[in-house]
Amino acid sequence: MKKYHMSNWVWYALEKMEEIDQIEAELNLQMEDWGKIINEKKGNYLEMDTSIIGKESLSGSLIYNRKIEERGDYELFYFFICGNTLITLDYHDNSLHLKDRTTIIRAAKNAESSVDGFMVILGNIMTDILYHIDAYEEKLDELIWDVKEKNSTNTLDKIYQSRHEILIWKNVMMPFLELKFAIEEAFGDAVNNGRDYKRVSKRIQRGLTLVDEYEKELNNLVHFEEVVSQHRGNEIMKTLTVFTALCTPIMALGALWGMNFKYMPELDWKYGYTISLALIVLTTVIIYAYLKTRGWMGDLLRAKKKNSFFQ
């Protein structure tokens, strides 16, 4: 157990669950419910006690280091805030993309209260999340151009992979917003005046805003892909329909003269072969002209241009 004395509050950084009994006796705090949370909860959770004025407490657990490759690949820590005391268990900031622990301790010493100290921790976790979001932004920019330059099923798969990733980051950040509101509910409006509380609240809002905007971009990409795919699908169906119509004369007349009846007057025609070819060409031209006048041919015969979505 590590104990950090700040200006107006104390941070107990526990490393083992057995240390809770020692803290409970030293501070004369009722922490049975928190112990149950540690034993039973393996995800985000909040517990609030406002029954005694002046001794309000907020406890729970928070996922703070999430990997997107595997469902169960994350780190969880537990917290307990009451009065001028902050207690954490299993919080390891060395797993985050931060310089060193002394930076966090130095920032926490400038915090005015235990709530502000807890917000310093949340702020560092948010900094790590924003680090991942910046890397995600680069991939999203590359994906936007892939849609234009290398549009394919593989690109569509990348879009949905990115969509899943941004949903994960949004799922990670939403508990931070809930924590912000829970702190206000538990400790009153006075916490709003804390410097670190204000700063980290803005950081949380910034992260959620970024995620919302990226989600909108991805939704636009999905809609964009659907429009392009639908257009191309319609073009394929239209092309097949046109070719079927144009080939109808040769199929129909070929089937007619391919019959094996004993008496077929056309077999004795001197120019029967020439007449049949002319009839096939004539009827095909007539069908083509009809489709053309109706505007059903479109641009099927035009070559597809490079880097074009529809041409």
C-alpha positions in Angstrom: 0.0 0.0 0.0 1.2 3.5 -0.9 0.0 6.5 1.0 0.3 10.0 -0.6 -0.3 13.1 1.5 -1.6 15.9 -0.5 -2.5 19.5 0.5 -6.0 18.9 1.9 -6.5 15.2 1.3 -4.9 11.7 1.3 -4.6 9.1 -1.5 -4.3 5.5 -0.5 -3.1 3.4 -3.5 -3.8 -0.2 -2.5 -2.2 -3.1 -4.3 -3.9 -6.0 -2.4 -7.5 -6.5 -1.3 -6.3 -7.5 2.2 -5.2 -3.9 2.8 -8.8 -2.8 2.9 -9.3 -4.0 6.4 -6.3 -1.9 7.5 -7.6 1.2 5.9 -11.1 0.6 7.3 -9.8 0.4 10.8 -7.5 3.4 10.4 -10.1 5.7 8.9 -13.1 4.3 10.7 -15.0 3.9 7.4 -17.8 1.5 6.5 -16.4 -0.2 3.4 -18.3 -3.5 3.4 -20.2 -2.6 0.3 -17.0 -1.6 -1.5 -15.6 -5.0 -0.6 -18.6 -6.7 -2.2 -18.1 -4.6 -5.3 -14.5 -5.8 -5.6 -15.5 -9.4 -5.1 -18.5 -9.4 -7.4 -18.1 -6.7 -10.1 -15.8 -7.3 -13.0 -16.9 -4.3 -15.1 -18.0 -0.7 -14.7 -20.0 -0.1 -11.6 -21.1 2.8 -9.3 -22.3 2.8 -5.7 -23.4 6.0 -3.9 -24.1 6.7 -0.2 -25.6 10.0 0.7 -27.4 9.0 3.8 -25.2 11.0 6.2 -24.6 14.6 5.3 -20.9 15.5 5.3 -19.9 11.8 4.9 -21.1 11.2 1.4 -19.2 8.5 -0.5 -18.9 7.3 -4.0 -17.4 3.9 -4.8 -17.2 1.5 -7.7 -15.1 0.1 -10.5 -13.9 1.4 -13.8 -12.4 -0.1 -16.9 -9.4 2.1 -17.7 -7.2 0.3 -20.2 -9.1 -1.5 -23.0 -7.7 -3.4 -25.9 -9.9 -3.7 -29.0 -8.6 -7.0 -30.3 -10.2 -9.2 -27.6 -13.4 -8.9 -25.7 -11.9 -9.7 -22.3 -8.6 -7.8 -22.8 -8.9 -4.9 -20.4 -7.7 -3.6 -17.0 -10.0 -2.7 -14.1 -9.5 -0.6 -11.0 -11.6 0.1 -8.0 -12.1 3.4 -6.2 -13.6 4.8 -3.0 -14.1 8.6 -2.4 -15.2 9.9 1.0 -14.5 13.3 2.5 -10.8 14.1 2.2 -9.9 10.5 1.3 -9.4 8.8 -2.0 -8.7 5.0 -2.1 -7.8 3.1 -5.2 -7.1 -0.6 -5.8 -5.4 -2.2 -8.8 -4.8 1.1 -10.6 -1.5 0.9 -12.6 -0.9 3.9 -14.7 2.3 2.4 -16.0 0.1 0.4 -18.4 -1.1 3.6 -20.0 0.8 5.7 -22.6 2.1 8.1 -20.0 5.6 9.3 -19.2 5.9 8.2 -15.6 4.0 7.9 -12.4 5.6 10.9 -10.8 3.8 13.1 -13.3 0.4 11.9 -11.9 1.5 12.3 -8.3 2.7 15.8 -9.0 -0.6 16.7 -10.7 -2.6 15.1 -7.9 -0.7 17.2 -5.3 -2.0 20.3 -6.9 -5.6 19.0 -6.6 -7.7 20.9 -4.0 -9.7 17.9 -2.8 -10.1 14.1 -3.1 -12.7 14.6 -5.8 -10.2 16.7 -7.8 -7.5 14.1 -7.2 -9.8 11.4 -8.6 -10.5 13.6 -11.6 -6.7 13.8 -12.1 -6.7 10.0 -12.4 -9.7 10.1 -14.8 -7.9 12.9 -16.8 -4.8 10.7 -17.3 -6.9 7.8 -18.4 -8.7 10.1 -20.8 -5.4 11.3 -22.1 -4.5 7.7 -22.9 -7.8 7.1 -24.6 -7.3 10.3 -26.7 -3.9 8.9 -27.7 -5.7 5.9 -29.2 -8.3 8.1 -30.8 -5.5 10.1 -32.5 -4.2 6.9 -34.0 -7.7 6.0 -35.0 -8.1 9.3 -36.8 -5.1 8.4 -39.1 -6.7 5.1 -40.0 -10.1 6.8 -40.7 -8.4 9.3 -43.0 -6.8 6.5 -44.9 -10.1 4.7 -45.1 -11.9 7.7 -46.5 -9.5 7.7 -49.5 -9.6 3.9 -49.9 -13.3 4.3 -50.5 -12.5 6.4 -53.6 -9.3 4.7 -54.8 -9.7 1.1 -53.8 -13.4 0.6 -53.4 -14.2 -3.1 -52.9 -15.7 -5.6 -50.5 -12.4 -5.4 -48.6 -12.9 -1.7 -48.1 -16.4 -2.2 -46.9 -15.1 -4.7 -44.4 -12.6 -2.1 -43.1 -15.4 0.4 -42.7 -17.4 -2.0 -40.5 -14.2 -2.9 -38.6 -13.7 0.8 -37.9 -17.3 1.2 -37.0 -16.9 -1.5 -34.4 -13.8 0.0 -33.0 -15.3 3.5 -32.6 -18.3 1.8 -30.8 -15.8 0.2 -28.4 -14.1 3.6 -27.6 -17.5 5.2 -27.1 -18.4 2.3 -24.7 -15.2 2.9 -22.8 -15.8 6.7 -22.5 -19.5 6.7 -21.5 -18.8 5.6 -17.9 -16.6 8.7 -17.5 -19.5 10.9 -18.3 -21.7 8.9 -15.8 -18.9 9.3 -13.2 -18.9 13.1 -13.8 -22.7 13.3 -13.1 -22.5 10.9 -10.2 -19.8 13.0 -8.5 -22.0 16.1 -8.8 -25.0 14.1 -7.4 -23.0 12.7 -4.5 -20.9 15.7 -3.4 -23.1 18.6 -4.6 -22.5 21.6 -6.8 -19.4 22.7 -4.9 -17.3 20.2 -6.8 -18.0 22.2 -10.0 -15.6 24.9 -8.8 -12.6 22.6 -8.7 -9.9 23.4 -11.2 -9.1 19.8 -12.1 -12.8 18.9 -12.2 -13.5 21.6 -14.8 -10.4 20.6 -16.8 -11.1 16.9 -16.9 -14.8 17.5 -17.6 -13.8 19.4 -20.7 -11.5 16.6 -21.7 -14.2 14.0 -21.3 -16.6 16.1 -23.3 -13.9 16.6 -26.0 -13.3 12.8 -26.2 -17.0 12.0 -26.5 -17.5 14.8 -29.1 -14.6 13.4 -31.2 -16.1 9.9 -31.0 -19.6 11.2 -32.0 -18.1 13.1 -35.0 -16.1 10.0 -36.1 -19.2 7.9 -35.8 -21.1 10.3 -38.0 -18.3 10.1 -40.6 -18.4 6.3 -40.5 -22.2 6.4 -40.9 -21.8 8.6 -43.9 -19.2 6.2 -45.4 -21.6 3.3 -44.8 -24.4 5.2 -46.5 -22.1 6.2 -49.3 -21.1 2.6 -49.8 -24.7 1.5 -49.9 -25.6 4.1 -52.5 -22.6 3.1 -54.7 -23.3 -0.6 -54.3 -27.0 -0.1 -55.0 -26.2 1.9 -58.1 -23.8 -0.7 -59.4 -26.2 -3.5 -58.6 -28.9 -1.7 -60.5 -26.5 -1.2 -63.4 -25.6 -4.9 -63.5 -29.3 -5.8 -63.5 -30.1 -3.3 -66.2 -27.2 -4.6 -68.3 -28.3 -8.2 -68.0 -31.8 -7.2 -68.9 -30.7 -5.2 -72.0 -28.5 -8.0 -73.2 -31.3 -10.5 -72.6 -33.6 -8.4 -74.7 -31.1 -7.9 -77.5 -30.3 -11.6 -77.6 -34.0 -12.6 -77.7 -34.3 -12.6 -81.6 -31.3 -14.9 -82.1 -32.5 -17.2 -79.3 -36.1 -17.3 -80.6 -35.3 -17.7 -84.3 -32.4 -20.1 -83.5 -34.9 -22.3 -81.4 -37.4 -22.1 -84.3 -35.0 -23.2 -87.0 -33.4 -25.7 -84.7 -36.5 -27.9 -84.7 -36.5 -31.3 -86.3 -39.8 -31.3 -88.1 -39.9 -33.3 -91.3 -41.6 -30.5 -93.3 -39.9 -27.1 -92.9 -40.3 -24.9 -96.0 -37.3 -22.7 -95.0 -35.0 -25.7 -95.6 -35.5 -25.4 -99.4 -35.1 -21.6 -99.6 -32.0 -20.7 -101.7 -31.3 -17.6 -99.6 -32.7 -18.9 -96.3 -29.5 -18.5 -94.4 -29.0 -14.9 -95.6 -32.6 -14.1 -94.8 -32.4 -15.6 -91.3 -29.3 -13.6 -90.5 -30.9 -10.4 -91.8 -34.0 -11.1 -89.8 -32.0 -11.6 -86.6 -30.0 -8.4 -87.2 -33.1 -6.4 -88.1 -35.1 -7.5 -85.0 -32.1 -6.9 -82.8 -31.7 -3.3 -84.2 -35.4 -2.7 -83.7 -35.3 -3.8 -80.1 -32.1 -1.7 -79.5 -33.7 1.4 -81.1 -36.8 0.9 -79.0 -34.8 0.7 -75.7 -32.8 3.7 -76.8 -35.8 5.9 -77.5 -37.3 4.9 -74.1 -34.1 6.0 -72.4 -33.4 2.5 -71.0 -29.9 2.1 -72.4 -28.4 4.7 -70.1 -24.6 4.7 -70.2 -24.1 1.0 -70.2 -21.7 1.1 -73.2 -19.4 3.7 -71.7 -16.1 2.6 -70.2 -15.6 3.0 -66.4 -13.4 6.0 -65.6 -10.5 5.7 -63.1 -11.3 6.9 -59.6 -15.0 7.4 -60.5 -17.8 5.9 -58.4 -20.5 5.8 -61.1 -18.8 6.1 -64.5 
